[in-house]
Amino acid sequence: MSSALTYALVAALGNVAGALAVSRGAARGLVLIEHTVAFGAGFMLAVALTEILPEALARGGAEAPWLVLGGYLAVHFTQHTVTPHFHFGVETHDVRPDAGTAALVGLLLHTCFDGVAIASAFLVSPTLGVMVFLAILTHKLPEGVTIASLMMAAGRSPQTAIWSAALLGAATIAGVLLTDSIPLLLRHGLALSAGVTLYVAASNLVPEFQGKRGWKIPLAFFSGSVVALVARSFLDV
C-alpha cells in the first residue's frame, strides 16, 4: 500500500503541474500538450491492452468483462452525458460559468479510478504497478491543463484553477485508500480500471488529435506504444 500511495502522490502532482502551466501562461509548455496527449494515448492503450486487461480477465473470472464494460460506460456517463462541455487540452474560448465545475465533477470518478488502478496493479506485482503508474502519469499533465483552462475560461481565478487540479490529484490518492477498504475494489478494481483506462485513451485522448495534419502527432502516438513495450521489457530484466 505504501508504494501505491507514493506513486499516486507523484501522479497527483502531475495534475497540479498542468494547472500551474495554464495559470502562469507557460505558452511554450502548453504547445507540447497535444503531443503529450498523443504520446499518452499510445502508452495507455498499450498498457491497457497488454497488461491491465489480461490480468483483469485472468483474475476476475466471468464477471470481469462486465466490469470492464461498466468502467468504460461509467466514465462516458460522467464526462460526456452529465458534463455539458468537456474535452482534453487547452480551452480556447469562453464557456458557461458552471462548465468548469461540471467538468471537475465528471473528472473526479476517472481520477479516483486512476488511484484504484495503481493500487490494484501493485496488488498483482510491482512491475504491473509501475507500468500502470507510468500510463496514468502520461495523461495527468494534460488533465491538469484541461481542468485549469476550463476553470479560467469560465471566469474562475488562477488559484481556483490550481485547487481544482489539486482536488483531482486528491481523488487519485483517495482511490488508493478506497481500494484497500472496499472488497469489490480489492477483487475487481483492476477490471473496472481497465475499462476506465481504455475509455480515457481511446475515447478521450485519441479524438483530440486524430484529425490533425502532419507527422509529428502520429509519431508521438505510435512512439507512446513503443515506449510502453520497451519499458515493460526493461522492468522484466
PyMOL commands that set and color helices and strands:
alter all, ss='L'
color gray80, all
select helices_A, chain A and resi 2-23+27-31+33-81+99-124+126-153+158-181+183-209+216-236
alter helices_A, ss='H'
color red, helices_A
deselect
rebuild
show_as cartoon
